[in-house]
Amino acid sequence: MNKKFDDCVSDFIQAREPSDYWYDCAILEAIEILKRFNDNDWLFLLKQLKDKPIFWQKRLIECLGGLHSPYELEVILEIINTTDEDLFISCVDSLRFLDLSTLDNEKKEQLLSKSERALERASSPVKRILEEIIKKLIK
């Protein structure tokens, strides 16, 4: 499954702004592949994350948030400490759709702090995303 997912996503890692095909078709295929992942597939993916390019990680994150897998949160938390602003915002965007009640207070504070800093220089659409995650983290 990992090879199949990697092949699907790798076709779209070169372009900073992927074609409509990624958002219209390929992302749906990638999500379907992730839905078929078993524990071993997820664990393998987690081990490989650090070796993947930023844009590959971004495409992965864009697929998360609605799979109802306990690994989604783990993957996002593994990637969210990036220095790449776009990848960070993608992570926050996906986090909005997940249950964050299992996060410890330290992790919540880190996410809250980083989100508040990003909010200061964010565009209007990104501000909305950040404001939503901040509200969710404060609850």
Disulfide bonds with the S-S distance in Angstrom:
none
